[in-house]
């Protein structure tokens, strides 16, 4: 995780953070999660996805948040080729629980341990005000 804090002289601030993780299909499954572990109560700003290692030909997919949000990130038909990229910007999305990214195959099952998809989630949170004097 990386973060930038915009602090003010009264101690509070707005913290911008990224959470990055990657995952591969495991076992016979139609979905797999990328454990970004974005905390509860933060504002999602955006998400970028990239296929780091190609999936099996024909395994088109979609993506959505899971856990503290279920908002769609990428619609069906995403390709399996290395360097396939998705960019998504949020519209006022606050997480209600720990949030990860779920990759879902459009039809059938993924091939076990073939392919890697990386996710970077951008989010903002408030930092506490300091005590009054």
N, C-alpha and C positions, 0 to 999 in steps of 0.2 A: 504494500500500500504506500502511496505517496500522498502528501497533503500540503495545502497552502492555507495558512490562517490569515485572515484579514482582521487584525485586532484594532480596537479603538482604545482611547485612554481610560475608559471605564472598565476594561477587562473583558468585555464580551467580544464576540466576533463570529464571523461566518467562515467555516472551514470547508474547503473544497478538497475532495479526496477521490482517488481512483482505487478500485479493487480489481485485481487481475488474476485470472486462473485459466487453466485449460483442462480438457478432458477428452477421453476416447470412449466409444461404445464398449460396454463390458457385458459379455454373455449374450443370450438371445433376448433382445429388447427392442421396443419401438421408440424409446426415449433414453436420454442420458442427461445428467445434470452437470453443469460446470459450477463448482463451489466457490463463487465469488464472495459469499458471506457478507453481503452489504447489511449493515445493522438496521434495526427497527427505528422508525421515527425520523428518517432522513429523506431529503428530497432527491429523487432520481433526476439527473440532468441529461444523461445519454448513455449509449452503449455502442461499442464497436465489436464486431465479430470478424474473425479471420480463420479460414481453413489453413492450418499449418502443415498438415499432412493429408493428402487426398483420401477421401472415403471411397468405398467401392462404387464403381460405375452404376448409375441408376438409383442410388440412395439419396434422392432429393429430400430436402428437409425444411423445417420452419423453426422459429425460436420464439420463446416468451419467457418472461420472468416467472419464478415459482417461489412460493413461501409467502413473503410479505407483499407481493404484487403478482398479478397474473397478466399484465399488459403484454401484448404482442410486440416483439422486436423485429421479426422478419416473417413475412408471409410464406406460404408454401412455394415449392419450386426452386429453392436455393440450390445452387450447383455444388458438386462434390470436389471440384478441382482445387488443387493447391492455390492459395492466394485469393480464393473467393472472399469478398469483403462485404460487410453490411455496416452501415452507419445509421443510428437511430437517435433522435432527440426527443426528450420527454416534454409533456405538457402537464405541469403541476401534478406530479406523481409522488405521493408520500408513502413510504413503506410502512406496513403494519406488523411486520415480523422480519426475521432474517431472510434475505432475498438472494436467490441464486438464478442462474440462467438454465432453462430446460431446452434441449434440442430434441425435436420430434421428427421422426421419419415420416414422409408423406404416405407411404404404403409399405407394409411388410416390416421386417426386422432389419436392424443394422447388422453388419458383419462384425463379429467379435474382434476387438482390438485392432480394427483397421480404421485409420483416420484420427486426426486431432483437430479440435476446434478451440480457439482461444477467445476469451471474452475480456473486455476491459469495460467496467461500469464506472461512470462518473457520477458522484453524488455530493450533496452539500448538507452540512449540519451546523447548528448554532452551538457556540461554546458559551459557558456560563459567565454571567456578569460577575465582577469582583464585588466584595462586600462594601456597603456604603460606609463612609467614615463617620 
